[in-house]
Amino acid sequence: MPVKSKNSTKPWTDPDDAPELTEAELAMGTWQLNGNDISPVQGKALARAVMRGRPKGSLKETHKVPTTLRLDEEVLTRWRASGKGWQTRAAELLAAHAPASGPA
């Protein structure tokens, strides 16, 4: 029967066993960025900006489906030049002109 090597590393455990801070304790602190004090409003805005992942509640009942659509280069260039949100606007225009039903 194999014996566990004595040279194996110990399993990692999280060394952070500090208790959670209460709202009162957080209110006593100051927000800092690179050692400089900033306002709580700025600090919260920066914290939200660095949060990763999809915001809660951003999932809709109808999901977008990725697809491949071949367009003339000029058409794509014009859509992209129309600014941020061009894909949404193009999808809305396609939806407005989509056939009501399948082939007759």
N, CA, C and O atoms as CSV, one atom per row, in Angstrom:
chain,resi,resn,atom,element,x,y,z
A,1,MET,N,N,0.846,-1.186,0.000
A,1,MET,CA,C,0.000,0.000,0.000
A,1,MET,C,C,0.887,1.243,0.000
A,1,MET,O,O,1.805,1.352,0.813
A,2,PRO,N,N,0.613,2.187,-0.916
A,2,PRO,CA,C,1.461,3.378,-0.965
A,2,PRO,C,C,1.326,4.222,0.301
A,2,PRO,O,O,0.253,4.332,0.894
A,3,VAL,N,N,2.431,4.799,0.682
A,3,VAL,CA,C,2.454,5.654,1.871
A,3,VAL,C,C,2.622,7.094,1.410
A,3,VAL,O,O,3.393,7.375,0.492
A,4,LYS,N,N,1.897,8.003,2.051
A,4,LYS,CA,C,1.986,9.412,1.705
A,4,LYS,C,C,3.377,9.939,2.018
A,4,LYS,O,O,3.908,9.726,3.108
A,5,SER,N,N,3.954,10.627,1.047
A,5,SER,CA,C,5.289,11.184,1.224
A,5,SER,C,C,5.267,12.245,2.308
A,5,SER,O,O,4.314,13.017,2.418
A,6,LYS,N,N,6.324,12.278,3.108
A,6,LYS,CA,C,6.428,13.279,4.167
A,6,LYS,C,C,6.850,14.636,3.602
A,6,LYS,O,O,6.812,15.645,4.306
A,7,ASN,N,N,7.251,14.653,2.334
A,7,ASN,CA,C,7.688,15.899,1.715
A,7,ASN,C,C,6.547,16.662,1.048
A,7,ASN,O,O,6.761,17.765,0.544
A,8,SER,N,N,5.358,16.106,1.038
A,8,SER,CA,C,4.245,16.790,0.378
A,8,SER,C,C,3.871,18.057,1.134
A,8,SER,O,O,4.035,18.148,2.351
A,9,THR,N,N,3.370,19.023,0.393
A,9,THR,CA,C,3.013,20.299,1.026
A,9,THR,C,C,1.689,20.158,1.769
A,9,THR,O,O,0.837,19.341,1.421
A,10,LYS,N,N,1.549,20.972,2.791
A,10,LYS,CA,C,0.306,20.969,3.555
A,10,LYS,C,C,-0.772,21.691,2.758
A,10,LYS,O,O,-0.461,22.606,1.996
A,11,PRO,N,N,-2.017,21.305,2.916
A,11,PRO,CA,C,-3.080,21.994,2.178
A,11,PRO,C,C,-3.148,23.464,2.581
A,11,PRO,O,O,-2.933,23.813,3.742
A,12,TRP,N,N,-3.453,24.327,1.593
A,12,TRP,CA,C,-3.505,25.757,1.838
A,12,TRP,C,C,-4.765,26.106,2.620
A,12,TRP,O,O,-5.850,25.604,2.329
A,13,THR,N,N,-4.607,26.959,3.598
A,13,THR,CA,C,-5.763,27.487,4.335
A,13,THR,C,C,-5.677,29.002,4.274
A,13,THR,O,O,-4.589,29.578,4.267
A,14,ASP,N,N,-6.830,29.632,4.229
A,14,ASP,CA,C,-6.894,31.083,4.137
A,14,ASP,C,C,-6.448,31.688,5.462
A,14,ASP,O,O,-7.072,31.439,6.493
A,15,PRO,N,N,-5.369,32.484,5.448
A,15,PRO,CA,C,-4.881,33.059,6.705
A,15,PRO,C,C,-5.738,34.220,7.205
A,15,PRO,O,O,-5.547,34.682,8.330
A,16,ASP,N,N,-6.675,34.699,6.394
A,16,ASP,CA,C,-7.488,35.849,6.782
A,16,ASP,C,C,-8.640,35.387,7.660
A,16,ASP,O,O,-9.679,34.947,7.167
A,17,ASP,N,N,-8.444,35.491,8.947
A,17,ASP,CA,C,-9.516,35.112,9.868
A,17,ASP,C,C,-10.050,36.332,10.608
A,17,ASP,O,O,-10.606,36.217,11.700
A,18,ALA,N,N,-9.871,37.504,9.998
A,18,ALA,CA,C,-10.348,38.744,10.610
A,18,ALA,C,C,-11.878,38.780,10.552
A,18,ALA,O,O,-12.476,38.317,9.581
A,19,PRO,N,N,-12.503,39.325,11.583
A,19,PRO,CA,C,-13.966,39.420,11.563
A,19,PRO,C,C,-14.436,40.439,10.532
A,19,PRO,O,O,-13.696,41.351,10.163
A,20,GLU,N,N,-15.664,40.276,10.076
A,20,GLU,CA,C,-16.245,41.229,9.130
A,20,GLU,C,C,-16.427,42.580,9.811
A,20,GLU,O,O,-16.762,42.652,10.993
A,21,LEU,N,N,-16.203,43.654,9.048
A,21,LEU,CA,C,-16.380,44.997,9.594
A,21,LEU,C,C,-17.854,45.387,9.555
A,21,LEU,O,O,-18.575,45.055,8.615
A,22,THR,N,N,-18.285,46.096,10.592
A,22,THR,CA,C,-19.664,46.580,10.648
A,22,THR,C,C,-19.755,47.923,9.927
A,22,THR,O,O,-18.732,48.544,9.638
A,23,GLU,N,N,-20.971,48.370,9.639
A,23,GLU,CA,C,-21.167,49.672,9.000
A,23,GLU,C,C,-20.577,50.787,9.858
A,23,GLU,O,O,-19.999,51.735,9.326
A,24,ALA,N,N,-20.719,50.684,11.193
A,24,ALA,CA,C,-20.186,51.710,12.094
A,24,ALA,C,C,-18.663,51.767,11.991
A,24,ALA,O,O,-18.080,52.851,11.977
A,25,GLU,N,N,-18.025,50.609,11.921
A,25,GLU,CA,C,-16.570,50.580,11.809
A,25,GLU,C,C,-16.121,51.122,10.451
A,25,GLU,O,O,-15.116,51.827,10.363
A,26,LEU,N,N,-16.859,50.795,9.405
A,26,LEU,CA,C,-16.527,51.315,8.087
A,26,LEU,C,C,-16.686,52.829,8.028
A,26,LEU,O,O,-15.907,53.508,7.359
A,27,ALA,N,N,-17.696,53.365,8.727
A,27,ALA,CA,C,-17.937,54.808,8.726
A,27,ALA,C,C,-16.789,55.563,9.403
A,27,ALA,O,O,-16.546,56.727,9.085
A,28,MET,N,N,-16.091,54.920,10.322
A,28,MET,CA,C,-14.980,55.566,11.023
A,28,MET,C,C,-13.732,55.632,10.146
A,28,MET,O,O,-12.847,56.449,10.402
A,29,GLY,N,N,-13.643,54.796,9.127
A,29,GLY,CA,C,-12.460,54.746,8.288
A,29,GLY,C,C,-12.455,55.835,7.229
A,29,GLY,O,O,-13.415,56.591,7.083
A,30,THR,N,N,-11.355,55.900,6.494
A,30,THR,CA,C,-11.252,56.855,5.390
A,30,THR,C,C,-10.931,56.090,4.113
A,30,THR,O,O,-10.286,55.042,4.144
A,31,TRP,N,N,-11.389,56.627,3.000
A,31,TRP,CA,C,-11.076,56.062,1.693
A,31,TRP,C,C,-9.758,56.645,1.240
A,31,TRP,O,O,-9.535,57.850,1.356
A,32,GLN,N,N,-8.869,55.787,0.718
A,32,GLN,CA,C,-7.588,56.257,0.224
A,32,GLN,C,C,-7.270,55.606,-1.108
A,32,GLN,O,O,-7.642,54.462,-1.370
A,33,LEU,N,N,-6.571,56.364,-1.944
A,33,LEU,CA,C,-6.087,55.865,-3.217
A,33,LEU,C,C,-4.645,56.325,-3.351
A,33,LEU,O,O,-4.370,57.525,-3.384
A,34,ASN,N,N,-3.722,55.370,-3.427
A,34,ASN,CA,C,-2.288,55.672,-3.498
A,34,ASN,C,C,-1.841,56.547,-2.335
A,34,ASN,O,O,-1.009,57.437,-2.511
A,35,GLY,N,N,-2.384,56.303,-1.159
A,35,GLY,CA,C,-1.993,57.036,0.034
A,35,GLY,C,C,-2.664,58.385,0.203
A,35,GLY,O,O,-2.405,59.076,1.188
A,36,ASN,N,N,-3.517,58.777,-0.728
A,36,ASN,CA,C,-4.215,60.070,-0.637
A,36,ASN,C,C,-5.675,59.835,-0.272
A,36,ASN,O,O,-6.325,58.932,-0.798
A,37,ASP,N,N,-6.178,60.663,0.638
A,37,ASP,CA,C,-7.584,60.556,1.024
A,37,ASP,C,C,-8.482,60.961,-0.137
A,37,ASP,O,O,-8.207,61.933,-0.842
A,38,ILE,N,N,-9.561,60.202,-0.326
A,38,ILE,CA,C,-10.574,60.553,-1.320
A,38,ILE,C,C,-11.934,60.470,-0.636
A,38,ILE,O,O,-12.063,59.866,0.429
A,39,SER,N,N,-12.933,61.068,-1.241
A,39,SER,CA,C,-14.259,61.084,-0.626
A,39,SER,C,C,-14.886,59.688,-0.711
A,39,SER,O,O,-14.543,58.902,-1.593
A,40,PRO,N,N,-15.807,59.387,0.210
A,40,PRO,CA,C,-16.491,58.098,0.137
A,40,PRO,C,C,-17.232,57.889,-1.183
A,40,PRO,O,O,-17.311,56.765,-1.679
A,41,VAL,N,N,-17.775,58.964,-1.752
A,41,VAL,CA,C,-18.485,58.848,-3.029
A,41,VAL,C,C,-17.507,58.396,-4.119
A,41,VAL,O,O,-17.817,57.500,-4.904
A,42,GLN,N,N,-16.322,59.024,-4.162
A,42,GLN,CA,C,-15.310,58.630,-5.141
A,42,GLN,C,C,-14.846,57.199,-4.891
A,42,GLN,O,O,-14.669,56.431,-5.836
A,43,GLY,N,N,-14.647,56.839,-3.627
A,43,GLY,CA,C,-14.188,55.496,-3.285
A,43,GLY,C,C,-15.186,54.426,-3.699
A,43,GLY,O,O,-14.804,53.388,-4.240
A,44,LYS,N,N,-16.461,54.679,-3.446
A,44,LYS,CA,C,-17.487,53.706,-3.829
A,44,LYS,C,C,-17.600,53.599,-5.340
A,44,LYS,O,O,-17.812,52.510,-5.874
A,45,ALA,N,N,-17.459,54.728,-6.036
A,45,ALA,CA,C,-17.518,54.703,-7.499
A,45,ALA,C,C,-16.345,53.899,-8.062
A,45,ALA,O,O,-16.514,53.119,-8.999
A,46,LEU,N,N,-15.161,54.093,-7.490
A,46,LEU,CA,C,-13.996,53.324,-7.944
A,46,LEU,C,C,-14.163,51.838,-7.628
A,46,LEU,O,O,-13.778,50.988,-8.430
A,47,ALA,N,N,-14.737,51.522,-6.462
A,47,ALA,CA,C,-14.948,50.123,-6.094
A,47,ALA,C,C,-15.919,49.459,-7.067
A,47,ALA,O,O,-15.712,48.314,-7.469
A,48,ARG,N,N,-16.978,50.176,-7.446
A,48,ARG,CA,C,-17.936,49.622,-8.419
A,48,ARG,C,C,-17.278,49.419,-9.776
A,48,ARG,O,O,-17.574,48.452,-10.479
A,49,ALA,N,N,-16.384,50.335,-10.141
A,49,ALA,CA,C,-15.743,50.268,-11.456
A,49,ALA,C,C,-14.834,49.048,-11.583
A,49,ALA,O,O,-14.682,48.494,-12.672
A,50,VAL,N,N,-14.241,48.637,-10.491
A,50,VAL,CA,C,-13.320,47.503,-10.567
A,50,VAL,C,C,-13.995,46.166,-10.293
A,50,VAL,O,O,-13.360,45.120,-10.428
A,51,MET,N,N,-15.266,46.181,-9.914
A,51,MET,CA,C,-15.965,44.920,-9.682
A,51,MET,C,C,-16.034,44.163,-11.005
A,51,MET,O,O,-16.279,44.751,-12.059
A,52,ARG,N,N,-15.818,42.882,-10.936
A,52,ARG,CA,C,-15.791,42.074,-12.145
A,52,ARG,C,C,-17.100,41.339,-12.323
A,52,ARG,O,O,-17.860,41.135,-11.376
A,53,GLY,N,N,-17.338,40.954,-13.538
A,53,GLY,CA,C,-18.512,40.146,-13.826
A,53,GLY,C,C,-19.719,40.982,-14.199
A,53,GLY,O,O,-19.676,42.212,-14.218
A,54,ARG,N,N,-20.769,40.292,-14.486
A,54,ARG,CA,C,-22.009,40.909,-14.907
A,54,ARG,C,C,-22.733,41.500,-13.689
A,54,ARG,O,O,-22.814,40.842,-12.652
A,55,PRO,N,N,-23.255,42.713,-13.795
A,55,PRO,CA,C,-23.987,43.288,-12.657
A,55,PRO,C,C,-25.229,42.471,-12.331
A,55,PRO,O,O,-25.849,41.887,-13.220
A,56,LYS,N,N,-25.582,42.434,-11.071
A,56,LYS,CA,C,-26.786,41.710,-10.668
A,56,LYS,C,C,-27.998,42.321,-11.349
A,56,LYS,O,O,-28.119,43.542,-11.447
A,57,GLY,N,N,-28.887,41.470,-11.816
A,57,GLY,CA,C,-30.102,41.939,-12.453
A,57,GLY,C,C,-29.921,42.306,-13.912
A,57,GLY,O,O,-30.853,42.800,-14.547
A,58,SER,N,N,-28.720,42.070,-14.461
A,58,SER,CA,C,-28.507,42.454,-15.850
A,58,SER,C,C,-28.950,41.372,-16.833
A,58,SER,O,O,-29.028,41.621,-18.036
A,59,LEU,N,N,-29.238,40.186,-16.333
A,59,LEU,CA,C,-29.686,39.127,-17.225
A,59,LEU,C,C,-31.154,39.325,-17.562
A,59,LEU,O,O,-31.978,39.547,-16.675
A,60,LYS,N,N,-31.472,39.246,-18.824
A,60,LYS,CA,C,-32.843,39.446,-19.267
A,60,LYS,C,C,-33.461,38.099,-19.609
A,60,LYS,O,O,-32.755,37.107,-19.785
A,61,GLU,N,N,-34.772,38.074,-19.701
A,61,GLU,CA,C,-35.456,36.830,-20.037
A,61,GLU,C,C,-35.151,36.405,-21.463
A,61,GLU,O,O,-35.040,35.213,-21.747
A,62,THR,N,N,-35.013,37.373,-22.362
A,62,THR,CA,C,-34.659,37.041,-23.739
A,62,THR,C,C,-33.161,37.260,-23.902
A,62,THR,O,O,-32.652,38.350,-23.643
A,63,HIS,N,N,-32.470,36.232,-24.326
A,63,HIS,CA,C,-31.025,36.304,-24.444
A,63,HIS,C,C,-30.618,36.557,-25.890
A,63,HIS,O,O,-31.310,36.148,-26.823
A,64,LYS,N,N,-29.504,37.225,-26.061
A,64,LYS,CA,C,-28.942,37.439,-27.386
A,64,LYS,C,C,-28.241,36.152,-27.822
A,64,LYS,O,O,-27.703,35.417,-26.994
A,65,VAL,N,N,-28.253,35.893,-29.111
A,65,VAL,CA,C,-27.625,34.699,-29.653
A,65,VAL,C,C,-26.489,35.134,-30.573
A,65,VAL,O,O,-26.726,35.864,-31.534
A,66,PRO,N,N,-25.254,34.697,-30.296
A,66,PRO,CA,C,-24.165,35.075,-31.195
A,66,PRO,C,C,-24.354,34.418,-32.563
A,66,PRO,O,O,-24.780,33.267,-32.660
A,67,THR,N,N,-24.033,35.163,-33.605
A,67,THR,CA,C,-24.190,34.653,-34.961
A,67,THR,C,C,-23.135,35.268,-35.854
A,67,THR,O,O,-22.447,36.207,-35.454
A,68,THR,N,N,-23.003,34.753,-37.042
A,68,THR,CA,C,-22.092,35.320,-38.025
A,68,THR,C,C,-22.926,35.906,-39.149
A,68,THR,O,O,-23.801,35.238,-39.699
A,69,LEU,N,N,-22.651,37.152,-39.485
A,69,LEU,CA,C,-23.380,37.844,-40.532
A,69,LEU,C,C,-22.351,38.500,-41.442
A,69,LEU,O,O,-21.513,39.279,-40.988
A,70,ARG,N,N,-22.419,38.184,-42.703
A,70,ARG,CA,C,-21.461,38.744,-43.659
A,70,ARG,C,C,-22.052,40.025,-44.263
A,70,ARG,O,O,-23.120,40.012,-44.875
A,71,LEU,N,N,-21.326,41.126,-44.071
A,71,LEU,CA,C,-21.767,42.431,-44.560
A,71,LEU,C,C,-20.696,43.015,-45.470
A,71,LEU,O,O,-19.519,42.666,-45.379
A,72,ASP,N,N,-21.130,43.909,-46.346
A,72,ASP,CA,C,-20.166,44.650,-47.150
A,72,ASP,C,C,-19.304,45.482,-46.201
A,72,ASP,O,O,-19.786,45.977,-45.183
A,73,GLU,N,N,-18.031,45.628,-46.545
A,73,GLU,CA,C,-17.109,46.366,-45.689
A,73,GLU,C,C,-17.581,47.792,-45.458
A,73,GLU,O,O,-17.468,48.307,-44.345
A,74,GLU,N,N,-18.110,48.441,-46.498
A,74,GLU,CA,C,-18.592,49.827,-46.386
A,74,GLU,C,C,-19.752,49.928,-45.395
A,74,GLU,O,O,-19.823,50.868,-44.604
A,75,VAL,N,N,-20.648,48.962,-45.446
A,75,VAL,CA,C,-21.804,48.963,-44.540
A,75,VAL,C,C,-21.334,48.837,-43.097
A,75,VAL,O,O,-21.781,49.583,-42.226
A,76,LEU,N,N,-20.441,47.903,-42.850
A,76,LEU,CA,C,-19.928,47.704,-41.495
A,76,LEU,C,C,-19.175,48.936,-41.006
A,76,LEU,O,O,-19.311,49.329,-39.848
A,77,THR,N,N,-18.406,49.527,-41.860
A,77,THR,CA,C,-17.658,50.742,-41.497
A,77,THR,C,C,-18.610,51.865,-41.110
A,77,THR,O,O,-18.370,52.577,-40.135
A,78,ARG,N,N,-19.697,52.027,-41.876
A,78,ARG,CA,C,-20.671,53.078,-41.565
A,78,ARG,C,C,-21.366,52.810,-40.236
A,78,ARG,O,O,-21.580,53.736,-39.454
A,79,TRP,N,N,-21.722,51.543,-39.970
A,79,TRP,CA,C,-22.355,51.233,-38.686
A,79,TRP,C,C,-21.402,51.534,-37.538
A,79,TRP,O,O,-21.788,52.173,-36.559
A,80,ARG,N,N,-20.165,51.079,-37.653
A,80,ARG,CA,C,-19.186,51.317,-36.582
A,80,ARG,C,C,-18.934,52.809,-36.380
A,80,ARG,O,O,-18.747,53.260,-35.250
A,81,ALA,N,N,-18.927,53.577,-37.471
A,81,ALA,CA,C,-18.690,55.023,-37.384
A,81,ALA,C,C,-19.854,55.750,-36.716
A,81,ALA,O,O,-19.711,56.897,-36.293
A,82,SER,N,N,-21.009,55.084,-36.619
A,82,SER,CA,C,-22.176,55.733,-36.001
A,82,SER,C,C,-22.047,55.830,-34.487
A,82,SER,O,O,-22.880,56.459,-33.834
A,83,GLY,N,N,-21.003,55.209,-33.919
A,83,GLY,CA,C,-20.734,55.390,-32.496
A,83,GLY,C,C,-21.108,54.201,-31.642
A,83,GLY,O,O,-21.571,53.168,-32.123
A,84,LYS,N,N,-20.886,54.392,-30.348
A,84,LYS,CA,C,-21.136,53.338,-29.367
A,84,LYS,C,C,-22.599,52.895,-29.431
A,84,LYS,O,O,-23.505,53.717,-29.572
A,85,GLY,N,N,-22.807,51.598,-29.326
A,85,GLY,CA,C,-24.161,51.050,-29.364
A,85,GLY,C,C,-24.625,50.701,-30.761
A,85,GLY,O,O,-25.811,50.452,-30.976
A,86,TRP,N,N,-23.704,50.679,-31.716
A,86,TRP,CA,C,-24.094,50.439,-33.108
A,86,TRP,C,C,-24.688,49.054,-33.289
A,86,TRP,O,O,-25.595,48.878,-34.103
A,87,GLN,N,N,-24.200,48.072,-32.554
A,87,GLN,CA,C,-24.734,46.713,-32.700
A,87,GLN,C,C,-26.190,46.646,-32.230
A,87,GLN,O,O,-27.020,45.983,-32.851
A,88,THR,N,N,-26.485,47.326,-31.147
A,88,THR,CA,C,-27.863,47.353,-30.642
A,88,THR,C,C,-28.776,48.043,-31.646
A,88,THR,O,O,-29.872,47.559,-31.929
A,89,ARG,N,N,-28.323,49.178,-32.186
A,89,ARG,CA,C,-29.138,49.877,-33.173
A,89,ARG,C,C,-29.351,49.039,-34.437
A,89,ARG,O,O,-30.444,49.031,-35.003
A,90,ALA,N,N,-28.312,48.339,-34.876
A,90,ALA,CA,C,-28.440,47.481,-36.058
A,90,ALA,C,C,-29.422,46.348,-35.775
A,90,ALA,O,O,-30.234,46.006,-36.635
A,91,ALA,N,N,-29.359,45.759,-34.576
A,91,ALA,CA,C,-30.272,44.668,-34.220
A,91,ALA,C,C,-31.721,45.166,-34.178
A,91,ALA,O,O,-32.636,44.460,-34.602
A,92,GLU,N,N,-31.923,46.389,-33.663
A,92,GLU,CA,C,-33.278,46.952,-33.615
A,92,GLU,C,C,-33.828,47.182,-35.019
A,92,GLU,O,O,-35.002,46.921,-35.285
A,93,LEU,N,N,-32.972,47.675,-35.917
A,93,LEU,CA,C,-33.395,47.906,-37.287
A,93,LEU,C,C,-33.728,46.580,-37.990
A,93,LEU,O,O,-34.718,46.488,-38.715
A,94,LEU,N,N,-32.893,45.560,-37.770
A,94,LEU,CA,C,-33.177,44.241,-38.344
A,94,LEU,C,C,-34.478,43.671,-37.791
A,94,LEU,O,O,-35.268,43.085,-38.532
A,95,ALA,N,N,-34.701,43.840,-36.498
A,95,ALA,CA,C,-35.929,43.326,-35.883
A,95,ALA,C,C,-37.157,44.028,-36.455
A,95,ALA,O,O,-38.189,43.394,-36.670
A,96,ALA,N,N,-37.050,45.330,-36.701
A,96,ALA,CA,C,-38.186,46.080,-37.224
A,96,ALA,C,C,-38.538,45.639,-38.647
A,96,ALA,O,O,-39.694,45.728,-39.062
A,97,HIS,N,N,-37.537,45.166,-39.389
A,97,HIS,CA,C,-37.777,44.775,-40.777
A,97,HIS,C,C,-37.755,43.266,-40.991
A,97,HIS,O,O,-37.721,42.802,-42.131
A,98,ALA,N,N,-37.774,42.509,-39.920
A,98,ALA,CA,C,-37.772,41.050,-40.045
A,98,ALA,C,C,-39.106,40.564,-40.580
A,98,ALA,O,O,-40.140,41.149,-40.256
A,99,PRO,N,N,-39.115,39.517,-41.386
A,99,PRO,CA,C,-40.377,38.962,-41.867
A,99,PRO,C,C,-41.259,38.503,-40.715
A,99,PRO,O,O,-40.762,38.006,-39.705
A,100,ALA,N,N,-42.555,38.668,-40.866
A,100,ALA,CA,C,-43.501,38.290,-39.803
A,100,ALA,C,C,-43.557,36.778,-39.609
A,100,ALA,O,O,-43.769,36.305,-38.492
A,101,SER,N,N,-43.370,36.025,-40.671
A,101,SER,CA,C,-43.408,34.564,-40.550
A,101,SER,C,C,-42.424,33.960,-41.529
A,101,SER,O,O,-41.771,34.672,-42.291
A,102,GLY,N,N,-42.324,32.643,-41.504
A,102,GLY,CA,C,-41.426,31.931,-42.389
A,102,GLY,C,C,-41.868,32.008,-43.837
A,102,GLY,O,O,-42.851,32.682,-44.144
A,103,PRO,N,N,-41.161,31.331,-44.735
A,103,PRO,CA,C,-41.506,31.378,-46.153
A,103,PRO,C,C,-42.936,30.850,-46.405
A,103,PRO,O,O,-43.386,29.911,-45.749
A,104,ALA,N,N,-43.616,31.457,-47.341
A,104,ALA,CA,C,-45.002,31.077,-47.623
A,104,ALA,C,C,-45.073,29.884,-48.540
A,104,ALA,O,O,-46.166,29.431,-48.880
